[in-house]
């Protein structure tokens, strides 16, 4: 997600709080942009966690496991 899209999300958020509100099309655009933003953040977080290791007291590295593994 680039800065242009984040600026558009913020612009729509400000307009939604104003007395004029959002049109139906703008509400749909805002929902799609928010979904894309959340997916981007989650993807980044998963990438970080996939490359995270835990070091035990013996100094050995263990790959971080998913919950339930």
Secondary structure, DSSP 4 states (H G I P E B T S, - for coil): --HHHHHHHHHHHHHHHSTT---HHHHHHHHHHHHHHHHHHHHHHHHHHHT-EEE-TTS-EEEPPPTT-
